[in-house]
Amino acid sequence: MRSQRQVVDYSLQRRSVLREVMSGRVGTYEVCDASPYLKNAARFHGEPTEQRCPICRQENLTHVHYIYGDELKQSAGQARNRAELSVLAMTLREFQVYVVEVCRLCNWNHLVEQFLLGRAGLAAVGPEDEVGGDRLAASAGGRGGAAPSTTNVGVPMSKRRRETHR
């Protein structure tokens, strides 16, 4: 998705949990604890993957996308498929997406990644980014309402800020 940003990948944590399970320090009953709600969300809203379950190795994993955000109101916390996420990303300013992998056979579940979606990410990409312009210089003048003065070149940054806010 084009407006996807601030991605957090939990693959290292997943590998650590699986290492603990395979070594016997953690029992499968502790990690295979998907709630009935999560299993239903995987059935009705999940996206099947080609990846086998790391615990039972009998069924492919399913990814479930949960959405959270202030603009969602009562829809916050619901599972959505990728097509719905694309529509919401063009409609809402910003919302958080959590991706959980689920095995519907043995109840393995783990948070895979989280990221932000929404129109706010599209506004951050401007035409000056594509031609190699300096966005920081363009946005610095926009805060005070006037372009930065060239006479402030030798003045410390803290004093320049005070002068632009006057």
Secondary structure, 3 states (H helix, E strand, C coil): CCCCEEEEECHHHHHHHHHHHHHCCCCHHHHCCCCHHHHHHHHHHCEEEEEECCCCCCCEEEEEEEEECHHHHHHCCCEECHHHHHHHHHHCCCEEEEEEEECCCCCCEEEEEEEEECHHHHHCCCHHHHCCCCHHHHHHHHHHCCCCCHHHCCCCHHHHHHHHCC
